[in-house]
Amino acid sequence: MDCACWRGTQGLALLGRIEGRRALLILDAVAAGGAPGDVHVLNGVEAVRMAARTAPTAHEGGAGQLLAYAELLGDLPGRVTVVGVEPENIHTGLGLSATVEAALPEALERAREALEALAAS
């Protein structure tokens, strides 16, 4: 499986890096209206729809815009999964809230499961 990893808040700078990929797994904050620390797994169209309705955040140009632009340009991989944790608050700064940090083991387990599923298909 062709795999590449990037981290940080590179947002749209990754657009050219996902072109031609068969699958994409994104780990990010996902503000879906749940309780802080909720772990969300979004697949395919659901991930892109979520991206389209995401309000601007401190991660301007983040995963949501990346997916929306990739779809618009016809560069969206065939399989897309987003694993994210519902943020407690959104502001510019460093670090995670205790609630979000406590959710990371579950989010990482869900990401591992998603990666295994993408690799198997």
SEFI-553837 format. One line per 8 residues: number of its first residue (from 1); for each residue x, y, z of N, C-alpha, C, O. Coordinates in nm, 4 decimals, always signed. Layout:
N
NUM	X,Y,Z,X,Y,Z,X,Y,Z,X,Y,Z ~ ... .
This chain:
121
1	+0.0845,-0.1170,+0.0000,+0.0000,+0.0000,+0.0000,+0.0887,+0.1228,+0.0000,+0.1832,+0.1317,+0.0784 ~ +0.0591,+0.2171,-0.0871,+0.1311,+0.3431,-0.0941,+0.0900,+0.4279,+0.0250,-0.0272,+0.4631,+0.0389 ~ +0.1849,+0.4607,+0.1101,+0.1522,+0.5331,+0.2324,+0.2478,+0.6496,+0.2506,+0.3687,+0.6359,+0.2316 ~ +0.1934,+0.7621,+0.2869,+0.2741,+0.8789,+0.3209,+0.2087,+0.9456,+0.4403,+0.0864,+0.9429,+0.4545 ~ +0.2889,+1.0048,+0.5250,+0.2365,+1.0690,+0.6449,+0.2809,+1.2143,+0.6499,+0.3963,+1.2469,+0.6224 ~ +0.1881,+1.2994,+0.6850,+0.2177,+1.4410,+0.7068,+0.1519,+1.4804,+0.8363,+0.0498,+1.4231,+0.8742 ~ +0.2082,+1.5766,+0.9041,+0.1445,+1.6217,+1.0268,+0.1529,+1.7724,+1.0364,+0.2285,+1.8384,+0.9651 ~ +0.0728,+1.8238,+1.1267,+0.0677,+1.9682,+1.1440,-0.0569,+2.0240,+1.0783,-0.1465,+1.9492,+1.0393 .
9	-0.0621,+2.1532,+1.0665,-0.1791,+2.2198,+1.0089,-0.1448,+2.2712,+0.8701,-0.1533,+2.3912,+0.8442 ~ -0.1060,+2.1809,+0.7808,-0.0640,+2.2193,+0.6472,-0.1800,+2.2493,+0.5540,-0.1623,+2.3181,+0.4535 ~ -0.2986,+2.1989,+0.5858,-0.4186,+2.2309,+0.5098,-0.4034,+2.2133,+0.3602,-0.3666,+2.1060,+0.3124 ~ -0.4321,+2.3191,+0.2871,-0.4333,+2.3124,+0.1411,-0.2968,+2.2850,+0.0809,-0.2884,+2.2479,-0.0362 ~ -0.1906,+2.3017,+0.1563,-0.0570,+2.2696,+0.1063,-0.0444,+2.1210,+0.0730,+0.0452,+2.0813,-0.0015 ~ -0.1337,+2.0393,+0.1280,-0.1311,+1.8951,+0.1027,-0.2075,+1.8548,-0.0229,-0.2056,+1.7378,-0.0610 ~ -0.2737,+1.9484,-0.0870,-0.3593,+1.9159,-0.2008,-0.2846,+1.8356,-0.3070,-0.3347,+1.7328,-0.3525 ~ -0.1687,+1.8796,-0.3463,-0.0915,+1.8071,-0.4471,-0.0393,+1.6736,-0.3980,-0.0100,+1.5853,-0.4786 .
17	-0.0271,+1.6574,-0.2668,+0.0251,+1.5334,-0.2104,-0.0778,+1.4208,-0.2083,-0.0403,+1.3038,-0.2023 ~ -0.2070,+1.4539,-0.2131,-0.3080,+1.3470,-0.2114,-0.3511,+1.3072,-0.3520,-0.4177,+1.2053,-0.3705 ~ -0.3131,+1.3874,-0.4509,-0.3483,+1.3568,-0.5897,-0.2915,+1.2205,-0.6281,-0.1743,+1.1920,-0.6034 ~ -0.3746,+1.1374,-0.6882,-0.3319,+1.0064,-0.7349,-0.3300,+0.8973,-0.6289,-0.2954,+0.7830,-0.6589 ~ -0.3661,+0.9299,-0.5073,-0.3696,+0.8288,-0.4004,-0.4989,+0.7485,-0.4110,-0.6024,+0.8007,-0.4525 ~ -0.4917,+0.6210,-0.3731,-0.6111,+0.5357,-0.3744,-0.6967,+0.5582,-0.2510,-0.8190,+0.5453,-0.2564 ~ -0.6320,+0.5921,-0.1391,-0.7042,+0.6078,-0.0127,-0.6396,+0.7189,+0.0690,-0.5227,+0.7529,+0.0507 ~ -0.7196,+0.7742,+0.1595,-0.6728,+0.8824,+0.2441,-0.7325,+0.8665,+0.3832,-0.8536,+0.8504,+0.3978 .
25	-0.6476,+0.8712,+0.4851,-0.6905,+0.8684,+0.6245,-0.6439,+0.9980,+0.6884,-0.5249,+1.0292,+0.6881 ~ -0.7385,+1.0731,+0.7430,-0.7080,+1.2005,+0.8074,-0.7439,+1.1903,+0.9541,-0.8518,+1.1422,+0.9885 ~ -0.6545,+1.2352,+1.0410,-0.6809,+1.2467,+1.1841,-0.6838,+1.3950,+1.2147,-0.5875,+1.4665,+1.1870 ~ -0.7950,+1.4419,+1.2724,-0.8116,+1.5855,+1.2923,-0.9169,+1.6099,+1.3992,-0.9816,+1.5167,+1.4468 ~ -0.9329,+1.7341,+1.4357,-1.0467,+1.7731,+1.5183,-1.1694,+1.7710,+1.4277,-1.1624,+1.8128,+1.3122 ~ -1.2809,+1.7226,+1.4798,-1.4053,+1.7175,+1.4033,-1.5164,+1.7771,+1.4886,-1.5609,+1.7157,+1.5856 ~ -1.5602,+1.8952,+1.4526,-1.6684,+1.9624,+1.5242,-1.8007,+1.9228,+1.4599,-1.8481,+1.9879,+1.3668 ~ -1.8600,+1.8138,+1.5118,-1.9841,+1.7612,+1.4551,-2.1026,+1.7845,+1.5467,-2.2102,+1.7291,+1.5244 .
33	-2.0841,+1.8661,+1.6499,-2.1942,+1.8954,+1.7405,-2.2073,+1.7984,+1.8558,-2.3064,+1.8026,+1.9288 ~ -2.1089,+1.7105,+1.8741,-2.1138,+1.6162,+1.9854,-2.0550,+1.6763,+2.1114,-2.0248,+1.7955,+2.1178 ~ -2.0397,+1.5926,+2.2099,-1.9787,+1.6352,+2.3353,-1.8268,+1.6399,+2.3187,-1.7709,+1.5598,+2.2438 ~ -1.7598,+1.7317,+2.3869,-1.6135,+1.7355,+2.3795,-1.5545,+1.5995,+2.4133,-1.5922,+1.5366,+2.5122 ~ -1.4612,+1.5551,+2.3297,-1.3978,+1.4250,+2.3487,-1.4629,+1.3121,+2.2717,-1.4057,+1.2034,+2.2631 ~ -1.5826,+1.3344,+2.2143,-1.6448,+1.2302,+2.1306,-1.5538,+1.2005,+2.0124,-1.4962,+1.2916,+1.9529 ~ -1.5411,+1.0731,+1.9788,-1.4604,+1.0320,+1.8638,-1.5543,+1.0041,+1.7471,-1.6514,+0.9296,+1.7604 ~ -1.5243,+1.0647,+1.6329,-1.6061,+1.0487,+1.5129,-1.5240,+0.9771,+1.4050,-1.4051,+1.0043,+1.3883 .
41	-1.5875,+0.8869,+1.3334,-1.5270,+0.8229,+1.2166,-1.6201,+0.8507,+1.0998,-1.7351,+0.8069,+1.0989 ~ -1.5698,+0.9234,+1.0020,-1.6480,+0.9611,+0.8842,-1.5845,+0.8961,+0.7621,-1.4625,+0.8974,+0.7458 ~ -1.6688,+0.8395,+0.6770,-1.6197,+0.7712,+0.5576,-1.6787,+0.8308,+0.4314,-1.7944,+0.8726,+0.4290 ~ -1.5984,+0.8341,+0.3273,-1.6432,+0.8721,+0.1944,-1.7222,+0.9993,+0.1877,-1.6765,+1.1047,+0.2318 ~ -1.8424,+0.9896,+0.1319,-1.9288,+1.1054,+0.1104,-1.9581,+1.1759,+0.2421,-1.9652,+1.2987,+0.2469 ~ -1.9749,+1.0993,+0.3478,-2.0014,+1.1573,+0.4802,-1.8872,+1.2507,+0.5224,-1.9118,+1.3581,+0.5774 ~ -1.7632,+1.2100,+0.4967,-1.6472,+1.2929,+0.5321,-1.6454,+1.4213,+0.4501,-1.6175,+1.5287,+0.5032 ~ -1.6748,+1.4105,+0.3221,-1.6741,+1.5278,+0.2349,-1.7896,+1.6218,+0.2706,-1.7720,+1.7436,+0.2717 .
49	-1.9064,+1.5666,+0.2995,-2.0204,+1.6511,+0.3404,-1.9908,+1.7251,+0.4700,-2.0242,+1.8428,+0.4845 ~ -1.9284,+1.6558,+0.5635,-1.8909,+1.7198,+0.6894,-1.7946,+1.8342,+0.6617,-1.8054,+1.9413,+0.7215 ~ -1.7018,+1.8115,+0.5722,-1.6039,+1.9146,+0.5372,-1.6732,+2.0370,+0.4799,-1.6346,+2.1503,+0.5086 ~ -1.7748,+2.0139,+0.3992,-1.8432,+2.1251,+0.3327,-1.9203,+2.2124,+0.4305,-1.9385,+2.3315,+0.4052 ~ -1.9661,+2.1556,+0.5420,-2.0453,+2.2352,+0.6358,-1.9664,+2.2810,+0.7580,-2.0224,+2.3439,+0.8477 ~ -1.8379,+2.2503,+0.7622,-1.7562,+2.2888,+0.8766,-1.7331,+2.4383,+0.8777,-1.6953,+2.4972,+0.7765 ~ -1.7558,+2.4988,+0.9918,-1.7335,+2.6431,+1.0070,-1.5849,+2.6715,+1.0169,-1.5077,+2.5850,+1.0583 ~ -1.5438,+2.7921,+0.9792,-1.4028,+2.8289,+0.9934,-1.3579,+2.8135,+1.1390,-1.4329,+2.8434,+1.2320 .
57	-1.2350,+2.7667,+1.1566,-1.1800,+2.7440,+1.2898,-1.0383,+2.7979,+1.2965,-0.9902,+2.8631,+1.2038 ~ -0.9731,+2.7697,+1.4071,-0.8328,+2.8059,+1.4215,-0.7468,+2.7288,+1.3223,-0.6329,+2.7674,+1.2961 ~ -0.8005,+2.6192,+1.2665,-0.7285,+2.5396,+1.1665,-0.7715,+2.5813,+1.0267,-0.8052,+2.4968,+0.9437 ~ -0.7704,+2.7101,+1.0009,-0.8113,+2.7628,+0.8705,-0.7352,+2.6902,+0.7599,-0.6133,+2.6752,+0.7681 ~ -0.8047,+2.6463,+0.6592,-0.7394,+2.5720,+0.5518,-0.7072,+2.4299,+0.5935,-0.6113,+2.3715,+0.5432 ~ -0.7849,+2.3732,+0.6839,-0.7575,+2.2410,+0.7370,-0.8146,+2.1295,+0.6519,-0.8348,+2.1454,+0.5315 ~ -0.8404,+2.0166,+0.7157,-0.8838,+1.8957,+0.6462,-1.0134,+1.9154,+0.5696,-1.0287,+1.8618,+0.4599 ~ -1.1065,+1.9910,+0.6251,-1.2341,+2.0129,+0.5569,-1.2166,+2.0788,+0.4224,-1.2712,+2.0322,+0.3224 .
65	-1.1417,+2.1859,+0.4191,-1.1171,+2.2538,+0.2921,-1.0349,+2.1669,+0.1979,-1.0578,+2.1679,+0.0770 ~ -0.9404,+2.0925,+0.2516,-0.8593,+2.0028,+0.1693,-0.9482,+1.9039,+0.0942,-0.9316,+1.8844,-0.0263 ~ -1.0429,+1.8412,+0.1653,-1.1325,+1.7451,+0.1010,-1.2234,+1.8128,-0.0009,-1.2451,+1.7603,-0.1101 ~ -1.2763,+1.9292,+0.0350,-1.3673,+1.9998,-0.0553,-1.2965,+2.0388,-0.1851,-1.3515,+2.0193,-0.2935 ~ -1.1764,+2.0929,-0.1755,-1.1030,+2.1321,-0.2955,-1.0582,+2.0118,-0.3772,-1.0613,+2.0154,-0.5002 ~ -1.0161,+1.9042,-0.3089,-0.9759,+1.7837,-0.3807,-1.0926,+1.7267,-0.4599,-1.0748,+1.6807,-0.5727 ~ -1.2131,+1.7297,-0.4009,-1.3316,+1.6821,-0.4730,-1.3603,+1.7723,-0.5922,-1.3881,+1.7235,-0.7018 ~ -1.3538,+1.9031,-0.5716,-1.3797,+1.9988,-0.6784,-1.2841,+1.9787,-0.7961,-1.3247,+1.9902,-0.9117 .
73	-1.1582,+1.9490,-0.7670,-1.0565,+1.9315,-0.8705,-1.0531,+1.7903,-0.9289,-0.9791,+1.7636,-1.0236 ~ -1.1331,+1.7005,-0.8726,-1.1327,+1.5624,-0.9197,-1.0145,+1.4829,-0.8687,-0.9808,+1.3792,-0.9258 ~ -0.9500,+1.5297,-0.7614,-0.8319,+1.4641,-0.7056,-0.8598,+1.3907,-0.5752,-0.7664,+1.3455,-0.5090 ~ -0.9860,+1.3780,-0.5374,-1.0202,+1.3115,-0.4126,-0.9971,+1.1614,-0.4282,-1.0498,+1.1011,-0.5217 ~ -0.9197,+1.0999,-0.3390,-0.9000,+0.9546,-0.3472,-1.0329,+0.8805,-0.3407,-1.1311,+0.9332,-0.2883 ~ -1.0365,+0.7599,-0.3929,-1.1587,+0.6804,-0.3966,-1.2109,+0.6435,-0.2592,-1.3318,+0.6294,-0.2406 ~ -1.1216,+0.6277,-0.1628,-1.1622,+0.5931,-0.0262,-1.1051,+0.6993,+0.0682,-0.9843,+0.7225,+0.0719 ~ -1.1930,+0.7620,+0.1429,-1.1545,+0.8657,+0.2376,-1.2153,+0.8335,+0.3735,-1.3346,+0.8051,+0.3845 .
81	-1.1317,+0.8383,+0.4767,-1.1785,+0.8213,+0.6135,-1.1198,+0.9337,+0.6978,-1.0007,+0.9636,+0.6894 ~ -1.2050,+0.9952,+0.7790,-1.1614,+1.0969,+0.8731,-1.1930,+1.0469,+1.0133,-1.3076,+1.0140,+1.0440 ~ -1.0914,+1.0413,+1.0976,-1.1095,+1.0072,+1.2381,-1.0776,+1.1345,+1.3151,-0.9688,+1.1908,+1.3024 ~ -1.1734,+1.1787,+1.3948,-1.1514,+1.3032,+1.4667,-1.2137,+1.3035,+1.6040,-1.3040,+1.2256,+1.6346 ~ -1.1630,+1.3931,+1.6853,-1.2133,+1.4112,+1.8206,-1.2855,+1.5450,+1.8265,-1.2360,+1.6466,+1.7778 ~ -1.4025,+1.5425,+1.8866,-1.4808,+1.6650,+1.9056,-1.4026,+1.7581,+1.9983,-1.3699,+1.7196,+2.1106 ~ -1.3721,+1.8798,+1.9529,-1.2939,+1.9711,+2.0365,-1.3755,+2.0269,+2.1527,-1.4979,+2.0379,+2.1451 ~ -1.3061,+2.0614,+2.2590,-1.3719,+2.1262,+2.3726,-1.3837,+2.2753,+2.3468,-1.4847,+2.3377,+2.3791 .
89	-1.2802,+2.3307,+2.2887,-1.2818,+2.4709,+2.2489,-1.1895,+2.4870,+2.1295,-1.0959,+2.4095,+2.1101 ~ -1.2176,+2.5882,+2.0507,-1.1377,+2.6134,+1.9306,-1.0805,+2.7536,+1.9422,-1.1525,+2.8535,+1.9400 ~ -0.9513,+2.7573,+1.9543,-0.8819,+2.8858,+1.9585,-0.7370,+2.8621,+1.9209,-0.6885,+2.7490,+1.9247 ~ -0.6701,+2.9662,+1.8857,-0.5297,+2.9560,+1.8495,-0.4488,+2.9327,+1.9761,-0.4672,+3.0021,+2.0761 ~ -0.3605,+2.8360,+1.9715,-0.2765,+2.8064,+2.0867,-0.2159,+2.6680,+2.0726,-0.2357,+2.5995,+1.9723 ~ -0.1435,+2.6290,+2.1727,-0.0790,+2.4985,+2.1717,-0.1422,+2.4089,+2.2774,-0.1901,+2.4562,+2.3805 ~ -0.1413,+2.2805,+2.2504,-0.1890,+2.1853,+2.3485,-0.3353,+2.1487,+2.3307,-0.4101,+2.2112,+2.2556 ~ -0.3720,+2.0448,+2.4031,-0.5081,+1.9918,+2.3984,-0.5729,+2.0065,+2.5350,-0.5044,+2.0082,+2.6373 .
97	-0.7046,+2.0170,+2.5363,-0.7752,+2.0167,+2.6637,-0.7641,+1.8764,+2.7232,-0.7380,+1.7799,+2.6514 ~ -0.7840,+1.8659,+2.8534,-0.7769,+1.7356,+2.9208,-0.8808,+1.6390,+2.8635,-0.8542,+1.5193,+2.8523 ~ -0.9976,+1.6894,+2.8277,-1.1046,+1.6057,+2.7718,-1.0631,+1.5460,+2.6386,-1.0823,+1.4267,+2.6150 ~ -1.0067,+1.6277,+2.5520,-0.9635,+1.5801,+2.4207,-0.8442,+1.4861,+2.4356,-0.8382,+1.3829,+2.3687 ~ -0.7506,+1.5202,+2.5213,-0.6348,+1.4338,+2.5428,-0.6770,+1.2955,+2.5922,-0.6186,+1.1948,+2.5523 ~ -0.7780,+1.2902,+2.6787,-0.8280,+1.1620,+2.7303,-0.8922,+1.0774,+2.6205,-0.8980,+0.9551,+2.6326 ~ -0.9404,+1.1411,+2.5135,-1.0051,+1.0691,+2.4031,-0.9052,+1.0142,+2.3015,-0.9430,+0.9344,+2.2158 ~ -0.7801,+1.0548,+2.3092,-0.6821,+1.0142,+2.2086,-0.6606,+0.8637,+2.1973,-0.6504,+0.8148,+2.0847 .
105	-0.6531,+0.7869,+2.3058,-0.6363,+0.6417,+2.2876,-0.7489,+0.5798,+2.2035,-0.7224,+0.4967,+2.1167 ~ -0.8735,+0.6197,+2.2287,-0.9846,+0.5673,+2.1479,-0.9715,+0.6127,+2.0029,-0.9932,+0.5337,+1.9111 ~ -0.9364,+0.7388,+1.9818,-0.9222,+0.7896,+1.8453,-0.8113,+0.7158,+1.7708,-0.8269,+0.6833,+1.6531 ~ -0.7013,+0.6896,+1.8371,-0.5913,+0.6169,+1.7729,-0.6305,+0.4731,+1.7418,-0.5909,+0.4196,+1.6383 ~ -0.7068,+0.4104,+1.8287,-0.7545,+0.2746,+1.8013,-0.8480,+0.2742,+1.6813,-0.8393,+0.1858,+1.5961 ~ -0.9369,+0.3719,+1.6740,-1.0291,+0.3820,+1.5594,-0.9512,+0.4099,+1.4309,-0.9871,+0.3594,+1.3245 ~ -0.8449,+0.4902,+1.4402,-0.7609,+0.5186,+1.3229,-0.6884,+0.3918,+1.2778,-0.6771,+0.3659,+1.1580 ~ -0.6395,+0.3132,+1.3733,-0.5732,+0.1867,+1.3387,-0.6699,+0.0934,+1.2669,-0.6343,+0.0315,+1.1666 .
113	-0.7914,+0.0835,+1.3181,-0.8933,+0.0002,+1.2544,-0.9244,+0.0492,+1.1134,-0.9385,-0.0309,+1.0211 ~ -0.9349,+0.1803,+1.0973,-0.9642,+0.2377,+0.9656,-0.8497,+0.2112,+0.8691,-0.8734,+0.1801,+0.7524 ~ -0.7269,+0.2230,+0.9157,-0.6111,+0.1984,+0.8311,-0.6067,+0.0526,+0.7868,-0.5775,+0.0228,+0.6710 ~ -0.6360,-0.0376,+0.8798,-0.6395,-0.1804,+0.8447,-0.7474,-0.2081,+0.7400,-0.7251,-0.2853,+0.6468 ~ -0.8638,-0.1456,+0.7551,-0.9723,-0.1648,+0.6591,-0.9340,-0.1088,+0.5218,-0.9634,-0.1704,+0.4193 ~ -0.8689,+0.0067,+0.5194,-0.8267,+0.0650,+0.3917,-0.7216,-0.0231,+0.3256,-0.7238,-0.0407,+0.2037 ~ -0.6303,-0.0783,+0.4036,-0.5232,-0.1636,+0.3487,-0.5789,-0.2955,+0.2953,-0.5264,-0.3512,+0.1990 ~ -0.6852,-0.3448,+0.3585,-0.7428,-0.4735,+0.3183,-0.8271,-0.4630,+0.1921,-0.8514,-0.5636,+0.1254 .
121	-0.8719,-0.3425,+0.1584,-0.9605,-0.3310,+0.0415,-0.8849,-0.2932,-0.0835,-0.9448,-0.2796,-0.1901 .
